[in-house]
Amino acid sequence: MAVLEVGLEAWDLVRAAQDQVHQEGMLVLGDRGQSKAHPLLSVIRDQRAQFLAALKALRLDVGAEEKRGPGSPTQWELAQKRMGR
């Protein structure tokens, strides 16, 4: 339950930060008048990663099998293949 809670809190932060960036724009003025990336963009990136890590920890990362790279199959994959799944 704690992992789920952390994941959902991360998603809430992503949505709030996205709303603010949508209102203010992706670029803001720096202290010397130069344009720079909105500081909340890094929050969005980090919290989105936290959310995806929570999904993975809960084994809800749909499509993860499709993204596997080359290498030997895991013991789980071998057992699933033997069972015909």
C-alpha positions in Angstrom: 0.0 0.0 0.0 2.9 2.4 0.8 4.3 1.9 -2.7 0.9 2.6 -4.3 0.6 5.7 -2.1 4.0 7.1 -3.1 3.3 6.4 -6.8 -0.1 8.2 -6.7 1.5 11.2 -4.8 4.1 11.4 -7.5 1.5 11.4 -10.2 -0.4 14.2 -8.4 2.8 16.2 -8.3 3.3 15.6 -12.0 -0.2 16.9 -12.8 0.1 19.9 -10.6 3.5 20.8 -12.1 2.2 20.3 -15.6 -0.7 22.6 -15.0 1.6 25.3 -13.7 4.0 25.0 -16.6 1.1 25.1 -19.0 0.0 28.4 -17.5 3.5 29.9 -17.2 5.2 28.4 -20.3 8.2 26.1 -20.6 10.7 29.0 -20.5 11.1 31.6 -17.7 13.4 34.5 -17.3 16.5 33.8 -15.3 18.0 36.2 -12.7 20.1 37.9 -15.5 17.2 38.2 -17.9 18.1 35.2 -20.0 15.6 32.5 -20.9 15.9 29.2 -19.2 13.8 26.0 -18.8 11.0 26.2 -16.2 12.3 24.8 -12.9 9.2 22.6 -12.7 10.2 20.6 -15.8 12.8 18.8 -13.7 10.1 18.1 -11.0 7.9 16.6 -13.8 10.7 14.4 -15.0 11.7 13.2 -11.6 8.2 12.6 -10.3 7.2 10.8 -13.5 10.2 8.5 -13.0 9.1 7.9 -9.4 5.6 7.0 -10.6 6.9 4.6 -13.2 9.2 3.0 -10.6 6.2 2.5 -8.3 4.2 0.8 -11.2 7.2 -1.4 -11.8 7.5 -2.3 -8.1 3.8 -3.2 -8.1 4.3 -5.2 -11.3 1.9 -3.0 -13.2 4.4 -1.9 -15.9 2.4 -3.0 -18.9 4.5 -3.6 -22.0 7.8 -4.1 -20.1 8.3 -7.5 -21.7 8.1 -5.9 -25.2 11.0 -3.5 -24.3 13.4 -6.2 -23.1 16.7 -6.2 -24.9 18.9 -9.1 -26.0 20.1 -11.6 -23.5 19.1 -14.9 -21.8 15.5 -15.4 -20.7 14.8 -15.2 -17.0 13.8 -18.2 -15.0 10.3 -16.8 -14.9 10.1 -16.6 -18.7 11.4 -20.1 -19.1 8.8 -21.4 -16.7 6.0 -19.6 -18.5 7.2 -21.0 -21.8 7.2 -24.5 -20.4 3.6 -24.0 -19.1 2.5 -22.8 -22.5 1.8 -19.2 -21.6 
